[in-house]
Amino acid sequence: MNKRRLLFLLSSMMIIGGIAAYFLQERSVALSSPIFYVANAGDGTLSMIDFEQKNPVQSIVLNTTELSHGIAISPDETIVYYGTGFQGKSLQAIAIETKEIVNEIIFEEGVHGIDIHPTGEYLYVSLMAGLGEEGGRLAVIDTKTFEEVATITTGDGPAHVSVTNDGRQIWVANVNGNSISVVDVYTFQVLATIPVGEVPNEVAVSPLLDFAFSANVRSNTISVIDMNTYEVVEELEVGEGVHGVTVSPDGKQVWTANNHSNDVYVIDVETITIVETIQTASYANHISFSPDGDLAFVTHRESNNLVVIDTKDYSIVKEMKLGKEPHEMTLKGMMLDGELVTKDRDVNSSEENTLVTGEVFAEGVDVQAQLLSPFNLENQELITDLANVNPFDYYAIVIDMSTHSGDLMSIPFEESIFLANNEGDEISPIKWLVVNEASHHPQFMAIFQKTKDKRPMLLNDTSYLKLTFQPFIN
């Protein structure tokens, strides 16, 4: 009898041990994610999270006492970009391998939010004086030269920044202006400024490019924005002090991090209803998904930790201590296989070119001008071959002229033509190219800068471009 009981106990222990080992193995597989970094705003450190290591959290000490709330990483995951907060007022780049600062640019305002274009060529940095302060702007930084190439005026107090996965738009939460601004990546034009709830800290754009979601801290709501019409279609009450928001990689759920109720809300996108509330830790701050969507990561400003959540059953699977006041993570925008979702606006498809008004400079001469879209592959090849410039860095305008008499090729157009906007700004072409030399029907290509003194030629949805011709003697 004792022997039977002993055999039964041993068998039970083996079965239990096998089950435990199975679940532990599954947990280990579940806790897989790219190495990512967290900005610890309160002590000026970065936390590196690597689940492949025995000690998954490593602290990187920087030459600053505070960090910006935003952070970004290069697509090849070799450079991390962060700001030195409202006091340091600079943007820095650190090489991951050497832990050395390789670039820095200093501003007059504090750095708040940061995001990077999917190509890694440009950073978008929100600059502001602080909560409740008027003004602020969005700076566009060339990652190769680390110089500011454009400055964009959005609403008051631009905070967190999100670039769409197709690389076509920048969405900015204006925390002091109670609005969301949508900016065209190519032209730097503010396409719309959308009123939302009170104190919108962050805006998340769906990878499906259908809806954007604004986290309104003071309203305790999420504003649901149609990305095609730029209209708020629904306002949903969520947790108290909703501060962070993100969309699952499949676009089916929105998760919020709620400061004051210390929890995370899970929202079904199709029905815009709350399907789960997860109690986490003190002052839930920002939230991101792993690229495969299996895990969600939540930083906590007061408990100074990271909570890892299994997105299948909403259980908390791990908690890790970080630095002081952890904010955003570099996981934002990471895709599983680096593939872009481009619903209804495929970057490789043909697009109707944007017309530019051409002023008639002489009686009997017809002028037609078209701004070539760089998202059209044929246009890309034409601009590159003729002008030898990056099509996305400049305006390329094809100008067709027609007359019944006279030689249009004898006129020095390069010296007399300008690109102007309705604000009164004028710029000369940096390149003037002859495409067709026919005297009565010539065709030219003019290459222009997109900005004047870093100010976009197209400012907002009422802006337009036109070609002007100064008087000349034939």
Beta strands, then each sheet from edge to edge (+ up, - down):
strand 1: 36-40
strand 2: 45-49
strand 3: 57-61
strand 4: 71-73
strand 5: 79-83
strand 6: 90-95
strand 7: 100-106
strand 8: 110-116
strand 9: 122-128
strand 10: 137-142
strand 11: 147-152
strand 12: 158-163
strand 13: 169-174
strand 14: 179-184
strand 15: 190-195
strand 16: 200-205
strand 17: 211-216
strand 18: 221-226
strand 19: 231-237
strand 20: 242-247
strand 21: 253-258
strand 22: 263-268
strand 23: 273-279
strand 24: 284-289
strand 25: 295-300
strand 26: 305-310
strand 27: 315-321
strand 28: 326-329
strand 29: 354-355
strand 30: 357-358
strand 31: 365-371
strand 32: 395-403
strand 33: 417-421
strand 34: 426-427
strand 35: 431-436
strand 36: 443-448
strand 37: 451-452
strand 38: 455-456
strand 39: 465-469
sheet 1: 3+ 2- 1+ 28-
sheet 2: 4+ 5- 6+ 7-
sheet 3: 8+ 9- 10+ 11-
sheet 4: 12+ 13- 14+ 15-
sheet 5: 16+ 17- 18+ 19-
sheet 6: 20+ 21- 22+ 23-
sheet 7: 24+ 25- 26+ 27-
sheet 8: 29+ 31- 32+ 36- 35+
sheet 9: 30+ 39+ 33- 34+
sheet 10: 37+ 38-
end
